[in-house]
Amino acid sequence: MSAAREKFATQVDSELLQSLRGLAKAEGRQIQAVVEDALRDHLAAKQGNKGREHVMAAYLKSTERYAGLYEKLAQ
């Protein structure tokens, strides 16, 4: 299931672009993939979606399963 791609152009601060390139290189990813992730996260945050659904589901499952352990660790 490949999403349709569309080219666009924009301008960013030189230092920001340098940091983006460094992050992409360090993660072994293309700049495009890092930018897409950042855009998705930013849009989700702006829409009040404070976390990825699968992450929250895993967190809730963990808190149910290990509630006793977490209580002991908190003491």
Buried (B, 14 or more C-beta within 10 A) or exposed (E): EEEEEEEEEEEEEEEEEEEBEEEBEEEEEEEEEBBBEEEEEEEBEEEEEEEEEEEEEEEEEEEEEEEEEEEEEEE
